[in-house]
Amino acid sequence: MSDNFASAFSHESSNSGAEVSMGFVAAFKDYRQDKYGHFTLPDCKQTYLEIFRRIIEIEPTICHAGYILVNIRQPRQNIGLESVEYHKEEIQALLAMLRKPGILRHI
């Protein structure tokens, strides 16, 4: 996995003051499965398709990917949790929308 993978999604929190982290789970064509640490996002409304498009650009051997949004923290407030999880069929549908010749060969 490229060292740029984590840095591609690392951002400071936006003007809302919320801290949102995203953790990735990915499966590769050679049957590896990896869980990645959390990357801070500017806000929790980042578009899913742009995130998956960037994942595919960085690591074209990914055939399935999912993510979880965690640790949404407002200043001076308790930590809350929110998860956004896709099942295999939903992830396949998202990735199929992003398929490009020579980039994503297998779903």
C-alpha positions in Angstrom: 0.0 0.0 0.0 1.3 3.4 -0.9 2.5 5.7 1.9 0.4 8.4 0.3 -2.8 6.5 1.1 -3.2 7.9 4.6 -2.1 11.4 3.7 -4.6 11.6 0.8 -7.4 11.6 3.4 -5.7 13.6 6.2 -7.3 17.0 6.7 -7.8 19.5 9.5 -11.3 20.0 10.7 -13.4 22.5 8.9 -15.0 25.7 10.3 -17.7 23.6 12.1 -15.1 22.6 14.8 -16.1 19.0 14.5 -13.5 16.3 14.4 -14.5 13.5 12.1 -12.3 10.5 11.5 -12.7 7.8 8.8 -11.5 4.3 9.0 -11.2 2.1 5.9 -11.5 -1.6 5.3 -10.4 -2.8 1.9 -10.2 -6.2 0.1 -7.7 -6.7 -2.7 -7.7 -8.8 -5.9 -5.0 -11.1 -4.4 -7.4 -11.8 -1.4 -5.6 -9.6 1.1 -7.8 -7.7 3.5 -6.6 -4.6 5.3 -8.0 -2.4 8.0 -6.6 1.1 8.0 -6.4 3.7 10.8 -8.5 6.7 11.1 -8.0 9.8 8.9 -9.4 13.1 9.9 -11.9 14.6 7.4 -13.0 18.2 7.1 -16.7 17.3 7.8 -19.0 14.3 7.7 -20.7 15.3 4.5 -17.7 14.4 2.2 -19.1 12.6 -0.8 -18.7 8.9 -0.8 -18.0 8.6 -4.5 -15.1 11.0 -4.4 -13.5 9.1 -1.5 -13.8 5.8 -3.4 -12.5 7.4 -6.6 -9.4 8.5 -4.7 -8.9 5.1 -3.2 -9.0 3.5 -6.6 -6.5 6.0 -8.0 -4.1 5.4 -5.2 -4.5 1.6 -5.0 -6.0 0.1 -8.2 -5.9 -3.5 -6.9 -8.7 -2.8 -4.4 -11.9 -4.7 -5.4 -14.0 -3.9 -2.4 -13.8 -1.1 0.2 -15.8 0.2 3.1 -15.5 2.8 5.7 -16.7 3.9 9.1 -17.1 7.5 10.4 -16.1 7.7 14.0 -15.2 10.1 16.8 -17.4 13.1 15.8 -16.3 15.6 18.5 -17.7 19.1 18.9 -15.6 21.5 21.0 -16.4 21.2 24.7 -18.9 18.4 24.2 -18.9 14.7 24.8 -17.7 12.3 22.0 -20.5 10.9 19.9 -20.2 8.0 17.5 -21.7 7.6 14.0 -21.1 4.7 11.6 -21.5 4.6 7.9 -21.1 1.0 6.8 -21.8 -0.5 3.4 -22.6 -4.1 2.8 -20.7 -5.9 0.0 -23.5 -5.4 -2.6 -23.7 -1.7 -1.9 -19.9 -1.3 -2.1 -19.9 -3.2 -5.4 -22.6 -0.9 -6.8 -20.5 2.2 -5.8 -17.4 0.8 -7.3 -19.2 -0.2 -10.5 -20.1 3.4 -10.9 -16.4 4.3 -10.8 -15.1 1.6 -13.1 -12.6 2.9 -15.6 -10.8 0.8 -18.2 -7.4 -0.2 -16.9 -8.1 1.1 -13.4 -10.7 -1.2 -11.8 -10.7 -4.6 -13.6 -12.5 -6.7 -11.1 -15.5 -6.3 -8.8 
